[in-house]
Structures are given as C-alpha cells and as structure tokens.
Amino acid sequence: MEAKWITALKSTLGEKYVRTAVVDRHSYSYDGSFGEYVPEAVVQVASARQVSEVMKIANHYRVPVTPRGQGTCLSGGPLPVYGGMVLDTSQWPASIEVYADDLIAEVSPGTLTSAIHQEVEAYGLMYPPDPSSAHVSTIGGNLAENSGGPRGLKYGVTKDYVIGLEVVTPEGEITRTGGRTIKNVTGLDITKLIVGSEGVLGVITSATLKLIPKPKAVQTIMVAFASMETAGRAISTTLTSGILPSKMEFIDHACVQAVEAYEPSGLPQDAEAVLIMELDGHEETLDKELQEILTIMKQLEATAVQVPETAEAAARIWKARKMVSPAIATIKPTKVSEDATVPRSQIPLMMKKLGEIREKYEINLVVFGHAGDGNLHPNILCDERDQAEMKRVEKAVEDIFQAAIDLGGTLSGEHGIGTMKSPFMENEIGIAGVDLMKRIKQSWDPNNIMNPGKIFAEPGQRLVLSRE
Ligand SMILES: Cc1cc2nc3c(=O)[nH]c(=O)nc-3n(C[C@H](O)[C@H](O)[C@H](O)COP(=O)(O)OP(=O)(O)OC[C@H]3O[C@@H](n4cnc5c(N)ncnc54)[C@H](O)[C@@H]3O)c2cc1C
C-alpha cells in the first residue's frame, strides 16, 4: 500500500511530479561521491509555493527531505541516507533577471551557474564564483555548498556574492533573508548562515546575487618549475609583490603526464610543478604586472614560461587545466577527490606530507588545485573493487585530513562535509563547535526532516570507501 505522505504529495502537486518508479528512484540514489541510497519518492518542484506544500506534508508525516540540484556533490550531500524523498530542483525553469543598474541578479535555484556567467556578461558584468563544475551544477547547489573556484583567490567564493535569499523552512514557511542592497545590517545575518548549510536548514528557492564590473582585459601566464619548493616560493613571492592575480592554479608532474597522455596540450612534460596564472584589469596595468611577474619567475629560475598572445592560445592552456580531472580519471577506475586546504605559506609542507602519505600507504596520489588560496586537490586513483587497496585509501584520506588540520588548515575548502567528512568535523572545530551547530540545526528543524544524516556524524560513523 502506498505511504500516506506519497498520496498526499500526489494529490497536492499532481501525480506526474511525484515519481516512485524504481528506475526514477535509482536515478536519484547517487552523487559525485561514494555510496548509493534509494529514496522512496522523488518530488520535482518548480515554485516556492510547491516547496512549501511539500515541506508541510513532510513535516506532518516526519518524512526526510533531501534537496538536490544536479547531484554533482563530492561529499554525499544530496544522498537520501534515511530514505524519504529527494526534492529535485533540476527541473525548475532557469530564471536570471539582471538589474544592471543595481549590479544584482535574481536567480531561480535550478539555474546552471554557467548560464548566470553568460547572461550577466552580456551586460558588461561578472558573477565571479567559478566552480569547475559551473556548466553542470545549479546555483542552488553552489549556494548550499558555498562553492568556489580559481577566481576565489582574488574575488572570494559564493558566500561573498549573495546578498539575499528566499528560503522555505523545514516547517514549510516561505521566508526572505537579506535584501537587494550591498549594505544591510538589519538583524542577524541569516543569509550567511544558509549559504554553506548543505541543505540541512531549508530549501533555497531564490537568490539575489551581487555582480561586479567585468574586467576589461585578462592575461594568462604559464610557468614551469623543477621543484615543488620553488613553485611554492613563486606563489608567495608573487602574492607579496603587490600583484593579485585573479587565478593561480597548480598542477603536479603526475597530472601533467596524465593530461598529455589523455590529450596532448603542450604542458611542459619535464616540469615537477606547473603554475597557471591569470591577471585581469586594464590593459596598460596588465602589461606592467606581467613584466613584474616575469622578472619574479626569472629570479626563481623557472624552467619554462609561456605568455599566450591570443585569447585562443590562452583558452588552450585553461582547457589543459580543466582536463586534469578527466585525464587522471582514466588512470584507474576510481577517483577519490579531496579538497584539504591549508594557509598558503604551508603549501610546500602539505605537499611534502602528501608525498609521505603516498609512500606510507603505497597509493597512486596526484595533486592539483587552487594554489593561490591554499586549496589543494589531492586525488587518489584506485579501484573500488579492490578491498585491500580501498582500506589503505581510507587510512590515507584520514591522514590527509589530519595533515591539513595540523597545518592550520581545513577539512574542506569547497566540497563540503556531507556524509564523507562528518566523522572528522570535531577534529577541526572541537566538541563545543559541533554542539553549537547541532543546537542551531535543532532549533530550525525540530523534527530533523531536513537532509538528515549530513554534516553531523552518527555515533561510531567512520569513512567507508570500500564496498564492504
Ligand atoms: C567534475 C566536478 C568538478 C567540481 N568542481 C568543483 C569546484 O571547482 N568547486 C566546488 O566548490 N565544487 C566543485 N564540485 C562539486 C559540486 O559541483 C558543487 O558542490 C556544486 O555546488 C553542487 O551543485 P549541484 O547542483 O550538483 O548540487 P547537488 O550535488 O545536487 O547538491 C549539493 C548540496 O546542496 C544541497 N542543495 C541543492 N540544492 C539546494 C537548494 N535549492 N536548497 C538547499 N539545499 C540544496 C543538497 O542537499 C546537497 O547537500 C565539482 C564536482 C564535479 C563532479
């Protein structure tokens, strides 16, 4: 017999928006991380009013609700670990209303982030947060994960560009936070609390984003180094020289080899470390900054420097950077992608520790990432079917988390906590810190129906990557 809450959803929303077929439910059972959990129903929503109705029914019947955008999460956030329903926003029509004179845009939650980039650029404006998944992830997911990307170095991440939200609470109330002004100090800053809350506090149904003028010109520079240590010095010397690049990305030797084997892209194959930078601003200023950076790189004995002269040549370099992830994914069947982040001065030490972890557990570990802001992506290439290897990988991941924390860093620079990192949260923020967050969650969601099983670990929960 059909559960009462499913019948209630069908009669409120209409049958076709409540999917219960096995094939539909399985399609919503996974994300970009590990683990598979099949929901009892998938509910497709397209308005705040519908979300409100769904939440009221869920709250009445005490049914778990897991919000979901495009399911690209790398930490388990959209997995329905306690069953119930997945609340799918991916079918919500995209809407981007640009108010150019106010430098803001109002967007609907299912809108792809790359569509926002494209739309606002037509007005000479820029929405800076640029996760690599921008073309396949929703702004709702980006807001819930506080996503960031290469431009985070100069411009910050999602939380720095959201000034207002419409949110449906776990009890089904439609509420607004913040507003449409850059300055707004009325009451507690609930907007910032919701951003990065990974769907455990409510459903984001609309967002007001802050935009900035699009820089008039950009200049890419690619530099190769014979050692990681020199690359580390190049990063800190550049950042203390008075120049702030918009992007400063790092690729290690193994990643360079993988990209070149996957699709030859002209990366310097003998380099131990490659830095790819982008400067942005006015053309005349860029030229001066470029000359200063070239002097720094010469002093640090860079083994190769490339300054592309056309937009196409620059695009090829950035395409090579984007190809790192798919290229390393061909090395072995399983890719465990981490985002441990350290203070920038600690990057060389973190790289040393990652080398030690690689040796200790005999694993295939490669590293790339956003060097300018200390957000490294150690990736372990392994085989999920090999239980013994996966046990070593689990231990290695734990060591990576601890190494980042020991160096004054964080478990996650951008992928979030979800199910994957919750057992380690206490190591970073302490018992009191976790308790404070639990109390906020309890007061927002007294029946614990909003994305339960995320952020907070169950007693005895540990990281499991193997198929046990
Ligand atoms: C190839 C690849 C590259 C990536 N690169 C980056 C990167 O550079 N930077 C980065 O930060 N991340 C990156 N990610 C991770 C991922 O893309 C981001 O976390 C993204 O923001 C998730 O968006 P989504 O629409 O897929 O959300 P989902 O994965 O569906 O959901 C993510 C979380 O948000 C919650 N959620 C979704 N919509 C809502 C809503 N409307 N209201 C409340 N909660 C909601 C979900 O419950 C879940 O907890 C990458 C992932 C992949 C696969």
The ligand as an SDF file (V2000), in Angstrom:
LIG
                    3D

 53 58  0  0  0  0  0  0  0  0999 V2000
   33.8750   17.4230  -12.1080 C   0  0  0  0  0  0  0  0  0  0  0  0
   33.4880   18.1990  -10.8790 C   0  0  0  0  0  0  0  0  0  0  0  0
   34.1650   19.3680  -10.5990 C   0  0  0  0  0  0  0  0  0  0  0  0
   33.8270   20.0970   -9.4480 C   0  0  0  0  0  0  0  0  0  0  0  0
   34.4930   21.2550   -9.2210 N   0  0  0  0  0  0  0  0  0  0  0  0
   34.1650   21.9950   -8.1330 C   0  0  0  0  0  0  0  0  0  0  0  0
   34.8450   23.2260   -7.8770 C   0  0  0  0  0  0  0  0  0  0  0  0
   35.7090   23.6680   -8.6130 O   0  0  0  0  0  0  0  0  0  0  0  0
   34.4730   23.9260   -6.7820 N   0  0  0  0  0  0  0  0  0  0  0  0
   33.4870   23.4930   -5.9310 C   0  0  0  0  0  0  0  0  0  0  0  0
   33.1810   24.1820   -4.9640 O   0  0  0  0  0  0  0  0  0  0  0  0
   32.8440   22.3260   -6.1480 N   0  0  0  0  0  0  0  0  0  0  0  0
   33.1400   21.5720   -7.2230 C   0  0  0  0  0  0  0  0  0  0  0  0
   32.4780   20.3850   -7.4560 N   0  0  0  0  0  0  0  0  0  0  0  0
   31.4230   19.9330   -6.5150 C   0  0  0  0  0  0  0  0  0  0  0  0
   29.9620   20.3060   -6.9210 C   0  0  0  0  0  0  0  0  0  0  0  0
   29.8610   20.5490   -8.2970 O   0  0  0  0  0  0  0  0  0  0  0  0
   29.4770   21.5190   -6.1330 C   0  0  0  0  0  0  0  0  0  0  0  0
   29.3640   21.2000   -4.7640 O   0  0  0  0  0  0  0  0  0  0  0  0
   28.1260   22.0790   -6.6350 C   0  0  0  0  0  0  0  0  0  0  0  0
   27.8360   23.2780   -5.9670 O   0  0  0  0  0  0  0  0  0  0  0  0
   26.9510   21.1290   -6.4280 C   0  0  0  0  0  0  0  0  0  0  0  0
   25.8410   21.6130   -7.1760 O   0  0  0  0  0  0  0  0  0  0  0  0
   24.6490   20.6420   -7.6010 P   0  0  0  0  0  0  0  0  0  0  0  0
   23.6230   21.4210   -8.3280 O   0  0  0  0  0  0  0  0  0  0  0  0
   25.1790   19.4680   -8.3150 O   0  0  0  0  0  0  0  0  0  0  0  0
   24.0970   20.2440   -6.1600 O   0  0  0  0  0  0  0  0  0  0  0  0
   23.8450   18.8070   -5.5580 P   0  0  0  0  0  0  0  0  0  0  0  0
   25.0550   17.9670   -5.6980 O   0  0  0  0  0  0  0  0  0  0  0  0
   22.5850   18.2540   -6.1020 O   0  0  0  0  0  0  0  0  0  0  0  0
   23.6240   19.1720   -4.0180 O   0  0  0  0  0  0  0  0  0  0  0  0
   24.6740   19.6640   -3.2390 C   0  0  0  0  0  0  0  0  0  0  0  0
   24.1570   20.0090   -1.8510 C   0  0  0  0  0  0  0  0  0  0  0  0
   23.2960   21.1250   -1.9200 O   0  0  0  0  0  0  0  0  0  0  0  0
   22.0240   20.8320   -1.3690 C   0  0  0  0  0  0  0  0  0  0  0  0
   21.0800   21.5730   -2.1990 N   0  0  0  0  0  0  0  0  0  0  0  0
   20.9630   21.5480   -3.5430 C   0  0  0  0  0  0  0  0  0  0  0  0
   20.0340   22.4270   -3.9450 N   0  0  0  0  0  0  0  0  0  0  0  0
   19.5550   23.0200   -2.8280 C   0  0  0  0  0  0  0  0  0  0  0  0
   18.5700   24.0150   -2.5860 C   0  0  0  0  0  0  0  0  0  0  0  0
   17.8860   24.5930   -3.5700 N   0  0  0  0  0  0  0  0  0  0  0  0
   18.3290   24.3770   -1.3020 N   0  0  0  0  0  0  0  0  0  0  0  0
   19.0010   23.8250   -0.2780 C   0  0  0  0  0  0  0  0  0  0  0  0
   19.9430   22.8760   -0.4520 N   0  0  0  0  0  0  0  0  0  0  0  0
   20.2210   22.4880   -1.7140 C   0  0  0  0  0  0  0  0  0  0  0  0
   21.9100   19.3220   -1.4280 C   0  0  0  0  0  0  0  0  0  0  0  0
   21.0520   18.8100   -0.4300 O   0  0  0  0  0  0  0  0  0  0  0  0
   23.3560   18.9010   -1.1910 C   0  0  0  0  0  0  0  0  0  0  0  0
   23.6330   18.8890    0.1820 O   0  0  0  0  0  0  0  0  0  0  0  0
   32.8060   19.6280   -8.5870 C   0  0  0  0  0  0  0  0  0  0  0  0
   32.1400   18.4350   -8.8760 C   0  0  0  0  0  0  0  0  0  0  0  0
   32.4700   17.7300  -10.0080 C   0  0  0  0  0  0  0  0  0  0  0  0
   31.7190   16.4600  -10.2960 C   0  0  0  0  0  0  0  0  0  0  0  0
  1  2  1  0
  2  3  1  0
  2 52  2  0
  3  4  2  0
  4  5  1  0
  4 50  1  0
  5  6  2  0
  6  7  1  0
  6 13  1  0
  7  8  2  0
  7  9  1  0
  9 10  1  0
 10 11  2  0
 10 12  1  0
 12 13  2  0
 13 14  1  0
 14 15  1  0
 14 50  1  0
 15 16  1  0
 16 17  1  0
 16 18  1  0
 18 19  1  0
 18 20  1  0
 20 21  1  0
 20 22  1  0
 22 23  1  0
 23 24  1  0
 24 25  2  0
 24 26  1  0
 24 27  1  0
 27 28  1  0
 28 29  2  0
 28 30  1  0
 28 31  1  0
 31 32  1  0
 32 33  1  0
 33 34  1  0
 33 48  1  0
 34 35  1  0
 35 36  1  0
 35 46  1  0
 36 37  1  0
 36 45  1  0
 37 38  2  0
 38 39  1  0
 39 40  1  0
 39 45  2  0
 40 41  1  0
 40 42  2  0
 42 43  1  0
 43 44  2  0
 44 45  1  0
 46 47  1  0
 46 48  1  0
 48 49  1  0
 50 51  2  0
 51 52  1  0
 52 53  1  0
M  END
$$$$
